[in-house]
Amino acid sequence: MNFCGKNIYFLGIGGVSMSSLAIMLKERGCFVDGSDEAEGRGTDILKERKIEVDFQICPEKIENADLVVFSSAIKDDNPQMILCKKMKKKLWTRGQLLGAISDEYENVIAVAGSHGKTTTTALIFEILQVAGVEPTLHLGGFRVEDGLNFHLGDKEFFVTEACEYHNNFLNLHPYISVVTNIEKEHMDFFKTFSNQLKSFEIFKKQSKIVVDNFCGIKATHIRHDRHGGLLFTLVKDGLKLMDVHMHICEEVNTQNCIYAYLVAKKLGINDCIIKKAFENFKGVSTRFERMRCPFFDVCICDYAHHPTEIQNAISTAKKLFKNKELVTIFQPHTYSRTQSLLPQFVGTFKGLKHPLFFRTYSAREKASDGISALQFADILQKSNKNAKYFDNFDDLRAFLMNFSKEDAALLFLGAGDLPSILHKNLFVE
């Protein structure tokens, strides 16, 4: 599709992926605006780029659109979707648009998997930049370096996350694809793990080169410096490849680094450049990000919303802050995920001393689609009487103030709006 000069309207434009796609289209000469339910980081970036965001239905804008793009959060019963169909507008999913944009590039590098997509994608982008290449980036998070979820480069490389939800990643035909791992996820769409695996196999078949294992590379001598920075050595067949000292701290990032390293080697990039990129890398926002908090010495926000990710974050916190009292605050992301992975969630939190839960971030769902944070807290209380639920931030903050500023380490977990709430309430800077 020739986008130049087209009038394109986005439903759910403030999403982390949708906002970056909207900016990319504006740079191609499109007339772009869209709607969303609430303000957030994505809408802030859009406003900086002079892209208008509506918080109410605008029939005239939909009527004038050559194309309407909608996110997975927009259901068929959405009033704007109903209006689009009534007007017989041309409709594309977010995944279709991403696929169409990616087709304009010589080499697509797409990172898929249940965990680690965002960090691995950002690492690959960092390596290419250090190598003197000017890649375009589409990221499912915000880089710490510049606070952005995109970078507009040239047409040689397009580096993107490849989300499996609703099979969005099947719109991509990568030169190199990465599959970091596959765990049971998005059962509201896939229904069975077997279906999920089949989709990943199709994705890999659509790729010219697939990186889905460590190819004999290991991270050894993993440790932290006194500031929490991550140190490790990459080795292959007993031979040292490089020593690495990174700003980020979660040990699971050694795996993300290995995948990024393998992609870089496929592109002929030397180890000195890769090492420099790793050590330059500042990370992605809310990926075990230490926040400045006037009330507590240690306050961490982590995007973890799957039991495996949560276990990794908790493990890191226990290692880094072993002399402090760990307080975990989890905001579940979608009711269906909580229900489909309930045994794993219970196993993750039942042994914690202070498991606290904040109201579910429903995203695209209704409470009837699964189990709420309140229901989960009630279930967990059968094995851990310290489990507590909070429906509003004022009550949560009041409870947290019972802990010592110096002795407690707060770990906020989840892919919802809790980090934004912390900022709005001046709990973190």
ABEGO torsion letter per residue (X at the ends): XBABGBBBBBBGAABAAAAAAAAAAAAAGBBBBBBBABBBAAAAAAAAAGBBBBABBBAAAAAABABBBBBAABBAABAAAAAAAAAGBBBBBAAAAAAAAAAABABBBBBBEABGAAAAAAAAAAAAAAAGBBBBBBBABBBAAAGBABBBBBAABBBBBBBABGGAAAABBBABBBBABBBBBGAAAAGBAAAAAAAAAAAAAABABBBABAGGBBBBGBBBBAAGBBBBBBBBGGBBABBBBBABABAAAAAAAAAAAAAAAAAGBBAAAAAAAAAABAEBBGBGBBBBBAABABBBBBABABAAAAAAAAAAAAAAAAABBBBBBBBBBEAAAAAAAAAAAAAAAAABABBBBBBBBAEABBAAAEBBAAAAAAAAAAABAABBBBABAAAAAAAAAABBAAABBBBBBEABAAAAAAAAAGABX
